[in-house]
Amino acid sequence: MTEDTTRQRIADELRADPATASDLSSRVGVPASTVYDHLRHVARSLDGEDEQFLVAPPECKNCGFSAFDDPVNYPSRCPECRNEGIEEAVFKIE
């Protein structure tokens, strides 16, 4: 019996429920800093016909800005108001 890879476990978690990188880190047992690299790979590996990788982008808690250049990333601060309070992006596979 073979164990699923980290990326397979992340994909399975996202098929079950939407999650942030922090959620996935605790569920799958990998550091949050590596989750984003795994997410990029998971997004590329889906065929786009049967399943889609969906992202609710990060959002500034202060001004509501959500047009970040790379939604599969955790920005350190808002480019609009420079506030560091950023809600994490939420990921899902449907």
C-alpha angles and dihedrals in degrees: 000000000000124000121235117255120248090256092051090050091049091049091049091051091051092049089054101043140351111262144178123231089258091053091050092047092058095039096048098031102237129121114273089235091065096043092078092057090050091048092054090053093046090051092052093046096059114095095223093225103078098020137024131203106226127194129194097200125235114272133207111244090210107047104007096242110164106160095104117164094235116029091186090069137070110242117213094217143359114270090212105050100008091234114152095211102104125165111225121250115257119225131200140169116216 
